């Protein structure tokens, strides 16, 4: 026979949520322990306005403003996608590929250990 206190404890335990939504941790964003991809994963996370960082297109807009294209009033907001590890028809790999209805950009990230 289970004591009343133990039964109450088990009932309380059963009421606990089984899954709690939470923001991604820094290490999950970075793709730890795959160090060769850490920088690209972090950049892609902050460049993607759909991620949970709450910055919208701020990082992407800032990058476009300092890039070769100069400041852009229209931005890359329409049908924007940020992809990692995109393979080309020639078999090359693009670390970060950003595409919208009006723009496309790619990045090859270099890593240097200090």
Secondary structure as UniProt FT lines:
FT   HELIX           4..14
FT   HELIX           26..30
FT   TURN            31..33
FT   HELIX           35..37
FT   HELIX           38..47
FT   TURN            49..50
FT   TURN            52..53
FT   TURN            56..57
FT   HELIX           58..66
FT   TURN            68..69
FT   TURN            75..76
FT   TURN            78..79
FT   STRAND          81..87
FT   TURN            89..90
FT   STRAND          93..99
FT   STRAND          104..107
//
